[in-house]
Amino acid sequence: MPMQNTATIIKKDIKIDIPKAIRIILLSFSFALLTGISSFIKFYLPFTPVPVTAQLFVVILSGLSLGPVFGGVSQAIYTVLGISGVKWFAVSNFGITAGYIIGFIFASALAGEIHRKYKKTALAVFSGILIIYLMGYVHFVTFTGTAPGEAFKLTILPFIPFDFLKGAAIVGIFHKRLSKKLIK
C-alpha cells in the first residue's frame, strides 16, 4: 500500500504534490475573481456598445503568471461562473460580448504558452490581445449581423490605443517584477 503524508500522495507511479495542487486551484480561482472584479472598471465610448474594461490586463497576466493550462482554466472558471449567474460580465448579459469572454480563455492560454515556450513577453501579450479581438469581432458580426467593416470600427479599432497601453504596462510590469511564474 502506498504511503501517504500531508505533502504528497503517490499512487501508481503518479506523484501529486498536495500543497501545490491547492495553490494552483486557489490561484486559478483568484485570477477568475480578479477578472470579475476588473469587469467593473469600465467606461463606454459613445459610438460602440462594447465597453473598455480592465479585464484584458488580468486575462493576459493570468496566462503569463499561471502558464497556458491554468491561465486558461482561470478564465474558464470566470466564464462558467458568469454564465451561471455571477453578475460580473461587463455587459449585463453574455450576448454581445460573448466572443470576447470566450476569447479570454484562449488568450490567457496562448499568452502563457508563448511565454513558456519562447520567453517573449511582448509577443505573448500582444498575441493574446489579438485572440480577444478576433473572437470578439467574429462573434459580434455573427450575433448582431453588422457588416464586417462597420464591426471592425465598433469592436477593434477604438480599443487599440487603450489595449496597446495596457499591453505595454503588462510587458513592463511582468518583465521587471513578475517574471517568475506563480506555479513552478
Secondary structure, 3 states (H helix, E strand, C coil): CCCECCCEEEECCEEEEHHHHHHHHHHHHHHHHHHHHHCCCEECCCCCCCCEECHHHHHHHHHHHHHHHHHHHHHHHHHHHHHCCCCCCCCCCCCCCHHHHHHHHHHHHHHHHHHHHHCCHHHHHHHHHHHHHHHHHHHHHHHHCCCHHHHHHHHCHHHHHHHHHHHHHHHHHHHHCCCCCCCC
